[in-house]
Amino acid sequence: MKTATLIKDVNIVNEGEILRGDVLISKDRIVGIGSSLSIDQSQTEVIDGRGRYLLPGLIDDQVHFREPGLTHKANIETESKAAVAGGITSFIEMPNTVPQATTIDLLEEKFSTAAATSWANYSFMFGGTNDNLEEILKVDPQKVAGLKLFLGSSTGNMLVDNPEVLEKIFSSTDLVISTHCEDEGTIRANTARYLEEYGEDIPIEKHPLIRSEEACYLSSSKAIELAKKTGARLHVFHLSTAKETHLFRNDIPLKDKKITAEVCVHHLSFSDADYAEKGTHIKWNPAVKTEKDRKGLWKALLDDRIDVLATDHAPHTLEEKDQVYTKAPSGGPLVQHALVALLEHHHNGMISLEKLVEKAAHNPAILFQVKDRGYIRPGYKADLVLVDLNSPWTVDKGNILYKCGWSPFEGKTFRSAVTHTWINGTLAYENGRFPNRTHGERLTFDR
């Protein structure tokens, strides 16, 4: 078996520029970048990269892979495999499983499962609650991505709604605190009003009015105020409104920011006009909102008020999603199609390849201080993605890899395709096949 790979004559998208050249991988590391690299031909597999683009593997900072306890929807093995096919080589998974990862022992059980089954590299967030500060303080910051707090209830029941507890958590940890921000009181009042008008079958178009701009802004602004008061390191997940984007700064480098933000592919790709066709299949928390909001999110992403691109991949079965509004859960599968959806926005002139790589690979590595990943650099782990920008394909049931078997992008023809994905130097995915069973590594952090 050959121990090295040369990706030859490829367009390398990295650190704000695109350079044509070769990338040499030996074992699990990138060992050379340039032209006319010296190789041992007997030990080196050569991949012709002409006309294609090589990206650092994407680092998805927010996924829900549903294991343990919800594995009828998904599991770490199925969803990490779909992620690899989509060019995501590392993921950070959320704690709202069954049981919830709110003790060190339960968190380590998830790491053990991933070590045995994950195709991609992995980490998990520890879940904060109203009564587990003692456990939070046990978390090893070099081995765990961070802390997740639900400041508005979502899938699962992890609402942290005690102001004194929140301030104590914010004051007591140096971990990155990632938050789901929606004001619970506002949502409950809005829900009650529409229940009175429509009963259980509330029109899906009311979802962004129930989980409203006001609910998001009120919660995000309170979290930011608390972070400023306590000096905590705050990362606000999945912004969905233009109004919220004005809470964030773009006048300092990401490495120096104490308060950062993320936007997800679905909030950049859909608006409330799509509910008529997609229905509850695009029901997310926070909700997909107006076209004005979508444009505002794009503006903030491009001017660096928003730092990170992610998926919030959160699968449910079609049977679950196709219920009436009040019973249909929020969330949908995205990891297989996130990169090609973003490349579609590139084709449409919305984002450069350099900016896409910055937001989906470099910045998650900076923000979470991920060790040796997120860039195409000698000495770094060889997590790489080769894409063809002119290889149209259509999403259908036959090529969807999620365990739930559906996608909000079904029927969509994408102009670009992921052709190869390497995990720690091993070719995991090639043109619809999985030639090698990769086992991802636990992410470590330079803290």
C-alpha positions in Angstrom: 0.0 0.0 0.0 1.3 3.4 -1.0 2.1 5.7 2.0 2.1 9.1 0.2 -0.3 11.0 -2.1 0.6 13.8 -4.5 -2.4 16.0 -5.5 -0.9 17.5 -8.7 -1.5 20.8 -10.6 -4.5 21.9 -8.5 -5.9 25.2 -7.5 -5.1 25.5 -3.8 -7.6 27.7 -1.9 -6.0 28.7 1.4 -5.3 31.8 3.6 -6.9 34.3 1.3 -5.5 33.3 -2.0 -5.7 30.7 -4.8 -2.4 29.3 -6.0 -1.8 26.6 -8.6 0.5 23.9 -7.5 1.0 20.5 -5.9 0.3 19.2 -2.4 2.1 16.2 -1.0 0.7 14.1 1.8 2.7 11.5 3.7 0.9 9.3 6.2 -1.5 11.7 8.1 0.2 15.0 7.4 0.7 17.6 4.7 4.5 17.5 4.0 4.9 19.7 1.0 3.2 22.5 -1.0 4.7 23.9 -4.3 5.6 22.7 -7.7 8.0 19.9 -8.9 7.9 18.3 -5.4 10.3 15.4 -5.0 8.5 12.1 -4.5 9.2 8.4 -4.3 7.1 7.2 -7.3 6.9 3.7 -6.0 5.3 4.9 -2.7 3.2 7.8 -4.0 -0.3 7.8 -5.4 -0.7 10.7 -7.9 -4.1 12.5 -8.2 -4.5 14.8 -11.2 -6.1 18.0 -9.9 -6.1 20.0 -13.1 -9.1 22.4 -13.3 -10.2 21.5 -9.8 -9.9 23.2 -6.4 -8.4 21.9 -3.2 -9.8 23.2 0.1 -8.9 22.5 3.7 -11.5 20.2 5.1 -14.5 22.1 6.6 -14.9 22.2 10.3 -18.6 22.2 11.2 -18.9 23.7 14.7 -22.6 22.7 15.2 -24.1 19.3 14.4 -26.7 17.0 16.1 -25.9 13.4 15.2 -28.5 12.0 17.6 -26.4 9.4 19.4 -27.2 8.2 22.0 -30.9 7.8 22.4 -32.3 9.2 19.2 -30.7 6.8 16.7 -33.8 6.1 14.8 -33.1 9.5 13.2 -29.3 9.3 12.8 -26.1 8.2 14.4 -22.5 9.2 14.5 -21.4 6.7 11.9 -24.1 7.5 9.3 -24.0 11.2 9.6 -20.2 11.5 9.8 -20.0 9.4 6.6 -22.5 11.9 4.9 -20.3 14.7 6.2 -17.2 13.3 4.6 -19.0 13.0 1.3 -19.9 16.6 1.7 -16.4 17.8 2.4 -16.7 18.2 6.2 -13.7 16.6 7.8 -14.3 17.6 11.4 -17.4 18.2 13.5 -18.4 19.5 16.9 -21.6 17.7 18.1 -24.1 19.1 20.5 -25.1 17.7 24.0 -28.9 17.5 23.7 -29.0 13.7 23.1 -30.7 11.1 25.4 -29.2 11.1 27.9 -27.9 14.7 27.6 -24.1 15.1 27.8 -24.2 17.1 31.1 -21.8 15.0 33.1 -18.2 14.2 32.3 -19.0 10.4 32.3 -21.8 10.8 29.8 -19.6 13.1 27.6 -16.8 10.5 27.6 -19.2 7.8 26.5 -20.0 9.9 23.4 -16.2 10.2 22.7 -15.9 6.4 23.0 -18.7 5.9 20.5 -17.1 8.3 18.0 -13.7 6.7 18.4 -15.2 3.4 17.3 -17.6 4.7 14.5 -16.9 8.2 13.3 -15.6 8.6 9.7 -14.6 12.2 10.4 -12.7 13.9 13.2 -14.8 14.8 16.1 -15.4 16.7 19.3 -18.4 17.2 21.5 -19.7 20.2 23.5 -20.5 19.8 27.2 -24.1 20.8 28.1 -24.8 23.4 30.7 -27.9 23.2 32.8 -29.4 25.1 35.8 -27.6 22.8 38.2 -24.4 21.3 36.8 -21.8 24.0 37.4 -19.6 21.6 39.4 -19.4 19.3 36.3 -18.7 22.2 34.0 -15.6 23.1 36.0 -14.3 19.6 35.5 -14.1 19.9 31.7 -10.6 19.7 30.2 -10.3 22.7 27.7 -7.6 20.9 25.7 -9.8 17.9 25.0 -13.4 19.4 24.7 -14.6 21.9 22.2 -16.6 24.0 24.6 -19.8 24.6 26.5 -23.3 24.7 25.0 -26.1 26.6 26.6 -29.7 26.7 25.4 -31.1 30.1 26.3 -34.3 29.2 24.4 -35.7 25.7 24.4 -35.0 23.7 21.3 -34.8 20.0 20.6 -34.4 18.4 24.0 -34.9 20.0 27.3 -31.8 21.9 28.4 -33.2 25.4 28.9 -30.9 27.5 31.2 -33.3 30.1 32.4 -32.0 31.0 35.9 -30.3 34.4 35.6 -28.1 33.8 38.7 -27.0 30.5 37.4 -26.2 32.0 34.0 -24.0 34.7 35.4 -22.2 32.2 37.6 -21.5 30.0 34.6 -20.3 33.0 32.5 -18.1 34.1 35.4 -16.6 30.7 36.2 -15.3 29.1 32.9 -12.7 30.0 30.3 -14.4 27.6 27.8 -16.0 29.0 24.7 -19.6 29.3 25.6 -21.8 28.7 22.6 -25.4 29.7 22.9 -28.8 29.1 21.3 -30.5 32.5 21.7 -34.3 32.8 21.6 -36.3 34.3 24.4 -38.6 31.7 25.8 -41.2 34.1 27.2 -41.7 35.8 23.9 -42.0 32.4 22.1 -44.5 31.1 24.6 -46.7 34.2 24.3 -46.6 34.1 20.5 -47.4 30.4 20.4 -50.4 30.8 22.7 -51.8 33.6 20.4 -51.6 31.4 17.3 -52.9 28.3 19.1 -55.9 30.3 20.0 -56.4 31.3 16.4 -55.6 28.1 14.6 -55.5 25.2 17.1 -52.7 22.6 16.6 -52.5 23.1 12.8 -50.8 26.5 12.8 -49.7 27.5 9.3 -45.9 26.9 8.9 -45.7 30.5 7.6 -46.3 31.6 11.1 -43.1 29.9 12.4 -40.9 33.0 11.9 -43.6 35.1 13.6 -43.7 32.8 16.6 -39.9 32.4 16.9 -39.6 36.1 16.0 -37.0 38.7 15.4 -37.9 40.1 18.8 -37.3 36.7 20.5 -33.9 36.3 18.9 -32.7 39.8 19.4 -33.8 40.0 23.0 -32.0 36.8 23.9 -28.8 37.5 21.9 -28.5 41.0 23.3 -28.9 39.7 26.9 -26.2 37.1 26.3 -23.8 39.6 24.9 -24.5 42.0 27.7 -23.7 39.2 30.2 -20.5 38.3 28.4 -19.3 41.9 28.5 -20.1 42.1 32.2 -18.3 38.9 33.1 -15.6 38.8 30.5 -16.8 35.4 29.2 -15.8 34.0 25.8 -19.2 33.9 24.0 -20.1 32.4 20.6 -23.7 33.0 19.4 -24.9 30.2 17.2 -27.1 30.4 14.1 -28.0 34.0 13.7 -31.3 34.3 11.8 -32.0 38.1 11.7 -30.4 41.1 10.2 -31.1 43.0 13.4 -28.9 40.7 15.5 -25.9 41.2 13.2 -25.4 44.8 14.4 -24.6 43.4 17.9 -21.2 42.1 16.6 -17.9 43.8 15.7 -15.7 43.6 12.7 -13.0 46.0 13.7 -10.7 43.5 15.4 -9.1 40.2 14.3 -11.0 37.1 15.1 -8.3 35.8 17.5 -8.8 38.9 19.7 -12.6 38.8 19.7 -14.4 37.8 22.9 -17.8 37.7 21.3 -18.4 36.0 18.0 -21.2 34.7 15.8 -22.1 31.9 13.4 -24.6 31.7 10.5 -25.9 28.4 9.1 -26.3 27.4 5.5 -30.2 27.2 5.7 -30.5 30.8 6.9 -28.4 31.9 3.9 -30.2 29.6 1.4 -33.9 29.9 2.2 -36.4 32.7 3.2 -40.0 32.7 4.4 -41.1 32.6 0.7 -39.9 29.0 0.6 -42.4 27.8 3.3 -45.1 27.5 0.7 -43.1 24.8 -1.2 -41.0 23.2 1.6 -43.4 23.4 4.5 -42.1 21.9 7.8 -39.0 20.5 5.9 -37.5 23.9 6.5 -38.8 24.3 10.0 -35.7 25.2 12.1 -35.1 26.9 15.4 -34.4 29.7 15.1 -36.7 30.1 12.1 -35.9 30.9 8.6 -37.1 34.5 8.3 -37.5 37.2 5.6 -35.5 37.9 2.5 -34.4 41.1 4.1 -33.0 39.0 7.0 -31.2 36.6 4.6 -29.6 39.6 2.8 -28.6 41.1 6.1 -26.9 37.8 7.2 -25.0 37.7 4.0 -23.8 41.2 4.4 -22.6 40.6 8.0 -20.9 37.3 6.9 -19.0 39.1 4.2 -18.0 42.2 6.3 -16.8 39.9 9.2 -19.4 40.7 11.8 -20.3 37.0 11.4 -17.3 34.8 11.8 -18.2 31.2 11.1 -20.3 29.2 8.6 -21.9 25.9 9.9 -24.9 23.6 9.3 -26.7 22.9 12.6 -27.3 19.5 11.0 -30.3 18.1 13.0 -32.1 15.2 11.2 -35.6 13.9 12.0 -37.5 11.2 10.1 -39.9 12.3 7.4 -42.8 10.8 9.5 -41.8 13.2 12.3 -41.4 16.2 10.0 -44.7 15.7 8.1 -46.9 16.2 11.2 -48.9 19.3 11.9 -46.9 22.4 12.9 -47.1 21.9 16.7 -45.9 18.3 16.5 -43.3 18.6 13.7 -39.9 18.9 15.3 -37.5 21.6 14.1 -34.2 20.8 12.3 -33.1 19.1 9.2 -30.1 17.2 7.6 -27.4 19.4 5.9 -23.8 18.1 6.2 -23.8 16.3 2.9 -25.0 19.3 1.0 -23.6 22.3 2.9 -20.5 22.8 0.8 -22.1 22.4 -2.6 -24.9 24.8 -1.5 -22.2 27.3 -0.5 -20.5 26.7 -3.8 -23.8 27.4 -5.6 -23.8 30.8 -3.8 -20.2 31.3 -5.1 -21.4 30.6 -8.7 -24.1 33.2 -8.1 -21.5 35.8 -7.1 -22.4 35.9 -3.4 -19.1 34.7 -1.9 -15.5 34.1 -3.1 -13.9 30.7 -2.6 -11.3 32.4 -0.4 -14.0 33.8 1.9 -15.9 30.5 2.0 -12.8 28.7 3.1 -12.0 31.4 5.7 -15.5 31.1 7.3 -15.9 27.3 7.1 -12.4 26.1 7.8 -9.9 28.7 9.0 -12.2 30.6 11.3 -13.6 27.6 13.2 -10.0 26.5 13.8 -9.1 29.9 15.1 -12.2 30.4 17.2 -12.0 27.0 18.9 -8.2 26.9 18.8 -8.3 23.5 17.0 -4.8 22.0 16.8 -3.2 21.4 13.4 -6.3 21.6 11.3 -8.3 24.1 9.2 -5.5 25.1 6.8 -3.4 23.7 4.0 0.0 24.0 5.7 3.1 21.7 6.0 2.9 19.8 9.2 -0.9 20.1 9.5 -3.2 17.1 9.4 -4.1 16.2 5.9 -7.8 16.9 6.0 -8.5 18.0 2.4 -11.4 18.3 0.0 -11.1 18.3 -3.8 -14.0 20.0 -5.6 -15.0 20.3 -9.3 -16.9 23.5 -9.9 -18.3 22.2 -13.2 -19.8 18.8 -12.4 -23.6 19.2 -12.2 -25.7 16.7 -10.2 -29.2 16.6 -8.7 -30.0 15.6 -5.1 -32.4 12.7 -5.0 -33.3 9.8 -2.7 -30.8 7.6 -4.5 -27.8 9.7 -3.5 -28.8 10.9 0.0 -26.6 9.4 2.7 -28.4 10.6 5.8 -30.0 7.9 7.9 -33.3 9.9 7.7 -33.2 9.5 3.9 -34.3 13.0 2.9 -32.9 16.5 2.3 -34.4 20.0 2.1 -32.4 20.3 -1.1 -34.1 17.3 -2.9 -34.7 18.1 -6.5 -32.0 20.8 -6.5 -29.3 20.6 -9.2 -25.9 21.8 -7.9 -23.3 22.9 -10.4 -20.4 21.7 -8.2 -19.4 18.4 -6.7 -17.1 17.1 -4.0 -14.9 14.5 -5.8 -12.4 13.5 -3.1 -12.1 13.9 0.7 -9.1 12.9 2.8 -9.3 12.3 6.5 -5.9 12.4 8.2 -4.2 11.6 4.9 -6.4 8.7 4.0 -8.7 8.9 1.0 -12.2 8.4 2.5 -14.4 9.5 -0.4 -13.9 9.4 -4.1 -16.6 10.2 -6.7 -19.5 8.6 -4.8 -17.5 5.7 -3.4 -15.8 5.2 0.0 -12.6 3.4 -0.8 -11.2 3.3 2.7 -13.0 3.0 6.1 -11.5 6.0 7.9 -11.7 6.5 11.7 -11.5 10.1 12.6 -9.5 11.4 15.5 -10.5 13.3 18.6 -9.9 17.0 18.1 -7.4 18.6 20.4 -7.2 22.3 21.2 -4.3 24.7 21.7 -5.4 26.3 25.0 
